[in-house]
Amino acid sequence: MTRLKICGIRSIADLEVCRRADYLGFVVLSDSPNRLDLETAAGLMSSSDRPTVAVTTETGAEVLRSIVRDLKPDVLQLHSPMYPEALEATGDLGVPVWGMMTVHGGTAVRSLEGIEALVLDSPGPRAGGSGNPHDWSVSRDIRERVDPFPVVLAGGIGPHNAAEAIRTVDPFAVDVSSGVRGIGGKDPVKVTELIEIVKGD
């Protein structure tokens, strides 16, 4: 069954609303509007009863080590191009690492060494995190090429299209953020609908 990651958790209220997701994502050291300072992220992540994912666009080895040391995530997600120097640091981080690549026509799959899942996201000004869907047939082709390596599908997914995304790509997980955004945080109605669609309950 496809798993669900809800990203952009920013408050205790978000934690409660999204607690039935399989993974909760916390953005740090990034120019994303969803970013948290490290102290706030640490407090929220320590309060979570779900597996936590620290999401960053940083690539420096020492910075990545400090994120893992300070936040103690269950997963570290590198949401920027997978530069060799960043991947070289993943071996001694002590947590699973998810790497991201943007999807477009003619996308070539780089080496998967150093990561445990591949996040497929839409192109955008921040190399991902645009909130827009992409051509899922390309992601399906990538998923088939790397099978059985886990693929996480991101980019403009919400209750309105999650079923189609899963049916088209059959990913290990879907990664949702703006698709369940409400006023001041995650929308409980959208989150509940999404969970019902992804988990079938």
C-alpha positions as CSV (number, residue, x, y, z in Angstrom):
1,M,0.0,0.0,0.0
2,T,1.2,3.5,-0.8
3,R,2.4,5.5,2.2
4,L,1.6,9.1,2.9
5,K,4.1,11.8,3.9
6,I,2.6,15.2,4.8
7,C,5.2,17.9,4.7
8,G,5.4,21.5,5.9
9,I,4.4,20.7,9.5
10,R,4.7,24.0,11.4
11,S,2.7,23.7,14.6
12,I,1.3,21.4,17.3
13,A,-2.1,21.8,15.6
14,D,-0.6,20.5,12.4
15,L,0.9,17.5,14.3
16,E,-2.6,16.6,15.6
17,V,-4.4,17.1,12.3
18,C,-1.8,15.0,10.4
19,R,-1.1,12.3,13.0
20,R,-2.5,9.5,10.8
21,A,0.1,10.1,8.1
22,D,3.0,7.6,7.8
23,Y,5.6,10.4,7.8
24,L,5.6,14.0,8.9
25,G,8.0,16.4,7.2
26,F,9.6,19.5,8.8
27,V,11.5,21.9,6.5
28,V,14.7,23.5,7.8
29,L,17.6,25.4,6.4
30,S,15.8,26.2,3.2
31,D,14.2,29.2,1.4
32,S,10.8,27.5,1.5
33,P,8.0,29.5,3.1
34,N,7.3,26.4,5.2
35,R,10.8,26.5,6.8
36,L,11.2,26.4,10.5
37,D,14.1,27.5,12.7
38,L,16.0,24.6,14.1
39,E,14.8,25.2,17.7
40,T,11.1,25.2,16.7
41,A,11.6,22.1,14.4
42,A,13.4,20.2,17.3
43,G,10.5,20.9,19.6
44,L,7.8,19.8,17.2
45,M,9.7,16.7,16.0
46,S,10.3,15.6,19.6
47,S,6.5,15.9,20.2
48,S,5.6,13.8,17.1
49,D,4.4,10.2,17.5
50,R,4.9,9.6,13.8
51,P,8.1,9.1,11.9
52,T,9.7,12.4,11.2
53,V,11.5,13.7,8.1
54,A,13.9,16.6,8.2
55,V,13.7,18.3,4.8
56,T,16.5,20.6,3.7
57,T,18.1,22.1,0.6
58,E,21.5,22.2,2.3
59,T,24.2,20.0,0.8
60,G,27.2,20.6,3.0
61,A,28.4,17.5,4.9
62,E,28.8,19.3,8.3
63,V,25.5,21.0,8.0
64,L,23.7,17.7,7.3
65,R,25.4,16.1,10.2
66,S,24.3,18.9,12.5
67,I,20.7,18.6,11.3
68,V,20.7,14.9,12.2
69,R,22.5,15.6,15.5
70,D,20.2,18.4,16.6
71,L,16.8,17.2,15.3
72,K,17.2,13.4,15.5
73,P,14.9,12.8,12.5
74,D,13.9,9.3,11.4
75,V,14.7,10.3,7.8
76,L,16.7,13.1,6.2
77,Q,15.4,14.4,2.9
78,L,17.8,16.2,0.6
79,H,15.4,18.4,-1.3
80,S,18.0,19.8,-3.8
81,P,20.0,18.3,-6.6
82,M,22.0,15.3,-5.4
83,Y,25.5,16.8,-5.5
84,P,28.3,14.2,-5.1
85,E,29.6,15.9,-1.9
86,A,26.2,15.7,-0.3
87,L,25.8,12.0,-1.2
88,E,29.3,11.3,0.1
89,A,28.2,12.5,3.5
90,T,25.2,10.2,3.8
91,G,27.1,7.1,4.7
92,D,27.9,8.2,8.3
93,L,24.7,10.2,9.1
94,G,23.1,7.2,10.9
95,V,19.6,7.8,9.4
96,P,18.0,6.9,6.1
97,V,18.4,9.6,3.4
98,W,15.9,10.4,0.7
99,G,17.3,12.2,-2.4
100,M,15.3,14.4,-4.8
101,M,15.3,14.8,-8.5
102,T,13.1,17.0,-10.6
103,V,11.0,15.4,-13.3
104,H,10.8,16.6,-16.9
105,G,10.9,15.0,-20.4
106,G,14.1,13.1,-20.9
107,T,15.0,12.9,-17.2
108,A,18.0,10.7,-16.6
109,V,18.3,8.8,-13.3
110,R,21.5,9.5,-11.5
111,S,23.3,7.1,-9.2
112,L,21.1,6.0,-6.3
113,E,24.1,5.3,-4.1
114,G,23.8,6.9,-0.7
115,I,20.0,7.2,-0.6
116,E,17.3,4.9,0.4
117,A,14.4,6.5,-1.5
118,L,14.1,8.7,-4.6
119,V,11.7,11.7,-4.4
120,L,10.3,12.7,-7.8
121,D,9.2,16.4,-7.7
122,S,8.1,19.0,-10.2
123,P,10.6,21.6,-11.5
124,G,10.3,25.0,-10.0
125,P,12.4,28.0,-8.9
126,R,13.6,26.2,-5.8
127,A,14.3,22.9,-7.7
128,G,11.2,21.3,-6.2
129,G,8.5,22.3,-3.8
130,S,6.6,24.3,-6.5
131,G,3.2,22.9,-5.5
132,N,2.5,22.0,-9.2
133,P,2.0,18.5,-10.7
134,H,4.2,17.2,-13.5
135,D,3.8,14.5,-16.1
136,W,3.2,11.5,-14.0
137,S,3.8,9.2,-17.0
138,V,7.5,10.3,-16.8
139,S,7.6,9.5,-13.1
140,R,6.0,6.1,-13.8
141,D,8.7,5.4,-16.3
142,I,11.4,6.3,-13.8
143,R,9.8,4.2,-11.1
144,E,9.7,1.2,-13.4
145,R,13.4,1.8,-14.3
146,V,14.6,1.8,-10.7
147,D,12.1,-0.8,-9.4
148,P,12.2,-2.1,-6.7
149,F,14.0,1.0,-5.4
150,P,11.4,3.1,-3.4
151,V,10.0,6.2,-5.2
152,V,8.3,9.0,-3.4
153,L,6.0,11.1,-5.7
154,A,5.7,14.8,-4.9
155,G,4.4,17.9,-6.7
156,G,0.9,19.4,-6.6
157,I,-0.7,16.3,-5.0
158,G,-3.9,16.7,-2.9
159,P,-7.3,15.1,-2.4
160,H,-8.4,16.1,-5.8
161,N,-5.7,14.0,-7.7
162,A,-4.1,11.7,-5.2
163,A,-6.0,8.6,-6.4
164,E,-4.9,9.3,-10.0
165,A,-1.3,9.9,-9.0
166,I,-1.1,6.6,-7.1
167,R,-2.9,4.7,-9.9
168,T,-0.5,6.1,-12.5
169,V,2.8,5.9,-10.7
170,D,2.3,3.2,-8.0
171,P,4.9,4.9,-5.8
172,F,6.2,3.8,-2.4
173,A,4.8,7.0,-1.0
174,V,3.1,10.3,-2.0
175,D,4.5,13.6,-0.5
176,V,1.8,16.2,0.1
177,S,2.2,19.8,1.4
178,S,0.3,22.6,-0.3
179,G,-2.5,20.2,-1.3
180,V,-3.7,20.1,2.3
181,R,-2.9,23.7,3.2
182,G,-5.6,25.7,5.0
183,I,-5.8,29.1,6.7
184,G,-3.0,29.2,9.3
185,G,-2.0,25.5,8.9
186,K,-3.1,22.2,7.6
187,D,-6.8,21.9,6.7
188,P,-8.4,19.1,8.8
189,V,-11.0,18.3,6.1
190,K,-8.5,18.1,3.3
191,V,-6.2,16.0,5.4
192,T,-8.9,13.6,6.4
193,E,-10.0,13.2,2.8
194,L,-6.5,12.6,1.6
195,I,-5.9,9.9,4.2
196,E,-9.1,8.2,3.2
197,I,-8.0,8.2,-0.4
198,V,-4.4,7.0,0.2
199,K,-5.1,4.5,2.9
200,G,-8.5,3.4,1.7
201,D,-10.3,4.0,5.1
